Amino acid sequence: MIRITAVIALAATLSAQGTAPAPKSPFVVHEWGTFTSMVGSDGLVLEGLQHEEERLPGFVHELASLEAIAGSRGRVLKFPATRVTQKMETPVIYFHTAEPKSNVRVTVEFPKGLLTQFYPIPMLIAPTIDRQRKTPIDLSKIGDSFMQWNVDLIPYGSKPPKEIPQVDSEDPWAFAREVRAAYVRTHDPKGIQRATEAEHYLFYRGLARFALPFDMQVDTNDRGSFRNKSKHNVPFAAVLDMNEDGGRFREVGAVESGKAVKFSFRGMKRDGDRKRVAAALGARVFDALIDEGLYEDEARAMIATWSRSWFQSNGTRVIYVLPRKEVDRVLPLRIKPKPDQTVRVLVGRMEYITPEAETAIESALEARTSANEQERALAADYMASLDRFLEPHVRRALAKSTSVEVQRSAREVLADIARIEQ
């Protein structure tokens, strides 16, 4: 009898163990993104960073209208803003979970900034902008902004939501999809939003007027220093110099809080193969992203998205990884339910104008009104080559030059830019 009782007790124990719930799968959130700023050779932060460089697909939403952008091929957005010193480009948030999750609330705040483009459409966003606005928004008068998504998460490996829009495989938007993360679909049971939207991630962009605690001083065209004024160490930094003849870069590594690191390109030849330079720098940035906690496919997606514009375009720039506490300070993120782990890696791009470039833009501004047709054409070609960084270059010349002719020409160019963007 005792034996039978013991067997029954053992069976009950095993049965209870067999029906116990499986261990909860971890809920992990990873984010990568970029900040772009620009300074003169003396480290002065320049305005004019509202201009877009990368095209966005036609389904991306824009704050000025809160409607899908027309055109299946997308277009370069021209958000009506002035006095912009910081461009937040392409943060994407990935969710990793083996279990479906419903009504996950994601809130992003942007102090002293404006969240301008996003997809999928959020449930809440503030402030909103009147689409009939006739004048650009002065970023110095913007306080805080925020947006909130309510989304359902569908584990990777499940059937993709039918609402995910199609994009060309060579579109940078598609590169960010090459990650084994959960699908995201807007959660809207009450039908408040116009449509259900889905993607592989949450995407947003913004404009701001603030200075990150990092600066640049350029002694000559080939030498300078990058200073970390933050209370936290910069995990990684590199300086890139690219022009028509090719490129070169110096890795300066980690930069301690309160310290400056000097760099020099003297004696360093350019590599005429721009793609090879980009690949070498991309490999080092990839390692830095992994060190900060991104998964390999996420780091590859980020490098693929930004390699062309960050690593191959002409200019001189510092590329650095923001300390995590700085990320949380300038871009607070709240998620409910709270993830078991949150990794946020934002990379800064600080363009700087060398003394040589400052002289070149002043000469071009002077030549654009020359009586000589060839001089005018060369000036126009040079200014066109500056692309979205034309305005900061012109503003630098306006502030630095003592030539009345250069100042007059600079004001004319800035007025032309303002008219085109309205």
Sequence and secondary structure as in RCSB ss.txt:
>XXXX:A:sequence
MIRITAVIALAATLSAQGTAPAPKSPFVVHEWGTFTSMVGSDGLVLEGLQHEEERLPGFVHELASLEAIAGSRGR
VLKFPATRVTQKMETPVIYFHTAEPKSNVRVTVEFPKGLLTQFYPIPMLIAPTIDRQRKTPIDLSKIGDSFMQWN
VDLIPYGSKPPKEIPQVDSEDPWAFAREVRAAYVRTHDPKGIQRATEAEHYLFYRGLARFALPFDMQVDTNDRGS
FRNKSKHNVPFAAVLDMNEDGGRFREVGAVESGKAVKFSFRGMKRDGDRKRVAAALGARVFDALIDEGLYEDEAR
AMIATWSRSWFQSNGTRVIYVLPRKEVDRVLPLRIKPKPDQTVRVLVGRMEYITPEAETAIESALEARTSANEQE
RALAADYMASLDRFLEPHVRRALAKSTSVEVQRSAREVLADIARIEQ
>XXXX:A:secstr
 HHHHHHHHHHHHHHHHHHS       EEEEEEEEEEEE TT  B S TT   S B TT EETTTTEE S TT B
     EES  EEEEEEEEEEE SS EEEEEEEEEEETEEEEEEES  SEEES   TT  S EEGGG  EEEEEEE
EEEE TTS   TT     TTSHHHHTT S   EEEE  TT  SSS  EESSEEEEEEE    SEEEEESSSSEEE
EEE SSS BS EEEEEEETTEEEEEE   B TT EEEEE TT   BS HHHHHHHHHHHHHHHHHHTT  HHHHH
HHHHHHIIIIISSSEEEEEEE  HHHHHHHS EEEES  SEEEEEEEEEEEE  HHHHHHHHHHHHHTT S HHH
HHHHHHHHHHTGGGHHHHHHHHHHH   HHHHHHHHHHHHHHHHHH 
